[in-house]
């Protein structure tokens, strides 16, 4: 049997996400933004819920295109909130659009704020199954502050840490996981 991080075994959606995306380092702007959006949408929800709406959000948000989302208006937010294929949270959708507009103005700053604090090298926590979850609040302060200074919204330590895990800035795959990068 293939060894995976325990959280990834809870559903087929989580397993696919874990095996193909989570923790794989990327510095590509659109992939970073997509993960940032998904983590923002997760706030208060199980990530499995986000993944169940992923196809609908890919369709509605044009695969999380920064340019597309940056061009949307308040009327578009209201229209999107009527779409049953997506997570219909007005403030999350509005925040995603706002963040797209901010990132569109300086995309390299978003990449630098994501990877710069770790000198563009993945930080590996070398976790085993029995290790407690690392205390990430202190670690994420620099990231949260730089994102807020940039003008991004709907971010906090939990969302930012989840984002950093998703895009591979932090490798929190357990050592026994065959999907470690």
C-alpha positions as CSV (number, residue, x, y, z in Angstrom):
1,X,0.0,0.0,0.0
2,X,1.3,3.5,-0.9
3,X,2.0,5.6,2.1
4,X,0.4,9.1,2.1
5,X,-0.1,11.9,4.6
6,X,-3.1,10.8,6.8
7,X,-5.3,13.8,5.9
8,X,-5.1,12.8,2.2
9,X,-6.9,9.5,2.8
10,X,-10.2,11.0,3.8
11,X,-11.6,11.3,0.3
12,X,-10.8,10.6,-3.3
13,X,-10.6,14.4,-4.0
14,X,-8.1,14.9,-1.2
15,X,-6.0,12.0,-2.4
16,X,-5.8,13.3,-5.9
17,X,-5.0,16.8,-4.7
18,X,-2.3,15.5,-2.3
19,X,-0.8,13.2,-4.9
20,X,-0.6,15.7,-7.8
21,X,-0.6,19.3,-6.4
22,X,0.0,19.8,-2.7
23,X,3.5,20.6,-1.7
24,X,5.0,20.6,-5.2
25,X,7.1,23.7,-5.5
26,X,5.8,26.2,-8.1
27,X,6.8,29.8,-8.8
28,X,4.5,30.1,-11.8
29,X,2.2,33.1,-11.2
30,X,-1.1,31.6,-12.3
31,X,-0.5,28.5,-10.2
32,X,0.3,30.6,-7.2
33,X,-2.8,32.7,-7.6
34,X,-5.0,29.7,-8.1
35,X,-3.8,28.2,-4.9
36,X,-4.1,31.5,-3.1
37,X,-7.7,31.7,-4.3
38,X,-8.5,28.1,-3.2
39,X,-7.1,28.6,0.2
40,X,-9.0,31.9,0.6
41,X,-12.2,30.1,-0.4
42,X,-11.4,27.4,2.2
43,X,-11.6,29.7,5.2
44,X,-14.2,28.1,7.5
45,X,-14.7,25.1,5.3
46,X,-13.1,21.7,4.9
47,X,-10.8,21.7,1.9
48,X,-12.6,18.7,0.6
49,X,-15.6,21.0,0.2
50,X,-13.5,23.4,-1.8
51,X,-12.3,20.6,-4.1
52,X,-15.9,19.5,-4.7
53,X,-16.6,23.0,-6.2
54,X,-13.3,23.2,-8.0
55,X,-14.6,22.4,-11.5
56,X,-17.4,25.0,-11.1
57,X,-15.0,27.6,-9.9
58,X,-12.5,26.8,-12.7
59,X,-15.4,27.4,-15.2
60,X,-16.8,30.5,-13.5
61,X,-13.4,32.2,-12.8
62,X,-11.8,31.2,-16.1
63,X,-9.3,28.9,-14.4
64,X,-8.6,31.6,-11.9
65,X,-7.3,34.0,-14.5
66,X,-5.9,37.1,-12.9
67,X,-6.8,39.2,-15.9
68,X,-10.3,37.9,-16.0
69,X,-11.0,38.3,-12.3
70,X,-9.3,41.7,-12.2
71,X,-11.9,42.9,-14.8
72,X,-14.9,41.9,-12.8
73,X,-17.2,44.4,-11.1
74,X,-19.5,44.4,-8.1
75,X,-22.4,43.4,-10.4
76,X,-20.3,40.4,-11.4
77,X,-19.9,39.4,-7.8
78,X,-23.7,39.4,-7.3
79,X,-24.1,37.3,-10.5
80,X,-21.4,34.8,-9.4
81,X,-23.2,34.5,-6.0
82,X,-26.1,33.0,-7.9
83,X,-24.0,30.2,-9.4
84,X,-24.7,26.9,-7.6
85,X,-21.5,25.4,-9.0
86,X,-19.2,27.5,-6.9
87,X,-18.8,28.5,-3.2
88,X,-21.2,31.5,-3.1
89,X,-19.7,33.6,-0.4
90,X,-19.9,37.3,-1.4
91,X,-16.9,38.5,0.6
92,X,-14.7,35.6,-0.5
93,X,-15.5,36.3,-4.2
94,X,-15.1,40.0,-3.8
95,X,-11.8,39.4,-2.0
96,X,-10.6,37.2,-4.8
97,X,-11.4,39.9,-7.4
98,X,-9.7,42.6,-5.2
99,X,-6.6,40.4,-4.9
100,X,-6.5,39.8,-8.6
101,X,-6.5,43.5,-9.2
102,X,-3.7,44.0,-6.7
103,X,-1.6,41.2,-8.1
104,X,-2.2,42.3,-11.7
105,X,-0.5,45.6,-10.8
106,X,2.7,43.9,-9.6
107,X,2.8,40.2,-10.3
108,X,6.5,39.8,-9.5
109,X,5.9,41.2,-6.0
110,X,3.4,38.5,-5.3
111,X,5.9,35.8,-6.4
112,X,8.6,37.5,-4.3
113,X,6.4,37.8,-1.2
114,X,5.6,34.1,-1.6
115,X,9.1,32.8,-2.1
116,X,11.5,35.6,-1.0
117,X,11.3,35.0,2.8
118,X,12.7,31.5,2.3
119,X,15.3,32.6,-0.3
120,X,13.4,30.8,-3.1
121,X,14.2,27.4,-1.5
122,X,11.6,25.0,-0.1
123,X,11.6,24.7,3.7
124,X,11.2,21.1,4.7
125,X,9.9,20.4,8.2
126,X,10.9,16.7,8.0
127,X,7.8,15.6,9.7
128,X,7.0,12.1,10.8
129,X,3.6,10.7,11.6
130,X,4.0,11.2,15.3
131,X,5.2,14.8,15.1
132,X,2.8,17.5,16.3
133,X,1.6,20.1,13.8
134,X,4.3,22.8,13.7
135,X,3.4,26.1,15.2
136,X,3.2,28.3,12.1
137,X,1.9,31.5,13.5
138,X,5.3,33.1,14.1
139,X,6.6,31.7,10.8
140,X,3.8,33.2,8.8
141,X,3.9,36.7,10.3
142,X,6.4,37.9,7.7
143,X,4.4,36.5,4.9
144,X,1.0,37.8,6.2
145,X,2.5,41.3,6.7
146,X,4.1,41.5,3.2
147,X,0.8,40.3,1.6
148,X,-1.2,42.9,3.6
149,X,1.4,45.6,2.8
150,X,0.9,44.7,-0.9
151,X,-2.9,45.3,-0.4
152,X,-4.2,41.7,-0.4
153,X,-7.3,40.9,1.6
154,X,-8.8,37.9,3.4
155,X,-5.5,36.6,4.6
156,X,-4.4,35.4,8.0
157,X,-1.9,33.0,9.4
158,X,-3.9,29.8,8.8
159,X,-4.8,30.7,5.2
160,X,-1.3,31.9,4.4
161,X,0.3,28.7,5.9
162,X,-2.1,26.5,4.0
163,X,-1.2,28.4,0.8
164,X,2.6,28.0,1.5
165,X,2.1,24.3,2.0
166,X,0.0,24.0,-1.2
167,X,2.6,25.8,-3.4
168,X,5.5,24.0,-1.9
169,X,7.2,26.8,0.0
170,X,6.8,24.6,3.0
171,X,7.1,20.8,2.6
172,X,4.9,19.2,5.3
173,X,4.5,15.8,3.7
174,X,5.5,13.3,6.3
175,X,8.8,11.6,5.8
176,X,7.1,8.3,5.0
177,X,4.9,9.8,2.3
178,X,5.9,8.6,-1.1
179,X,4.7,11.9,-2.6
180,X,7.3,14.1,-1.0
181,X,8.9,16.4,-3.5
